[in-house]
Amino acid sequence: MARTRQARHTSLKVGDRVVSNVPGFNWNGVVVEDRGDLGIDGGQIVMIRIGDEDEGERFEIRADDLDRVAA
């Protein structure tokens, strides 16, 4: 039987404001790129910007390690 992957209804989108839900890492950021379902078991990977739009840090992280917050 073939496995089909279904998109999660909670997937993050570009522009979403997010916070880390990983203990010990307390930061707020903005999703700037959706890298798609590239992680283990097809987990969504997103690029996050923390800080200033021009000089802020950017990195990739699993969407499962983030929580969406109100704008």
C-alpha positions in Angstrom: 0.0 0.0 0.0 1.5 3.4 -1.0 1.7 6.1 1.6 0.4 9.5 0.7 1.6 12.6 2.4 -1.1 15.1 3.4 -0.4 18.8 3.9 -0.8 19.8 7.5 -3.4 22.5 8.1 -1.1 24.2 10.5 1.7 24.7 8.1 3.5 28.1 8.3 3.5 30.6 5.5 5.8 33.4 4.5 5.1 36.5 6.7 3.9 34.5 9.7 5.3 35.7 13.0 6.7 32.9 15.1 8.3 32.1 18.4 10.5 29.2 19.3 9.0 26.4 21.4 12.3 24.8 22.1 13.3 25.1 25.8 16.2 27.5 26.3 15.7 29.4 23.0 13.5 32.4 23.5 13.2 34.5 20.4 10.6 36.0 18.0 11.0 35.9 14.3 9.3 36.1 10.9 9.0 33.3 8.3 10.8 34.6 5.1 10.9 31.5 3.0 9.0 28.2 2.9 11.6 25.5 2.0 8.9 22.8 1.8 8.6 19.3 3.2 12.3 18.5 3.4 12.7 17.3 7.0 12.6 13.9 8.5 9.2 12.2 7.6 8.5 15.1 5.3 8.5 17.8 8.0 8.2 21.4 6.8 11.4 23.5 6.8 11.2 27.3 6.9 13.7 30.1 6.8 13.3 32.5 9.8 14.6 36.1 10.2 15.2 37.3 13.6 15.8 41.0 14.1 16.2 43.9 11.6 15.1 43.3 8.0 18.5 44.3 6.6 20.8 43.1 9.3 18.8 40.4 11.0 20.0 36.8 11.4 18.5 34.2 9.1 18.4 30.4 9.6 16.4 27.3 8.7 14.4 25.4 11.2 11.7 22.7 11.4 8.2 24.2 11.5 7.4 21.8 14.4 9.8 23.7 16.6 7.9 26.9 16.1 4.6 28.4 17.3 2.6 31.0 15.3 1.8 34.2 17.1 -0.7 36.9 16.4 0.7 39.8 14.3 
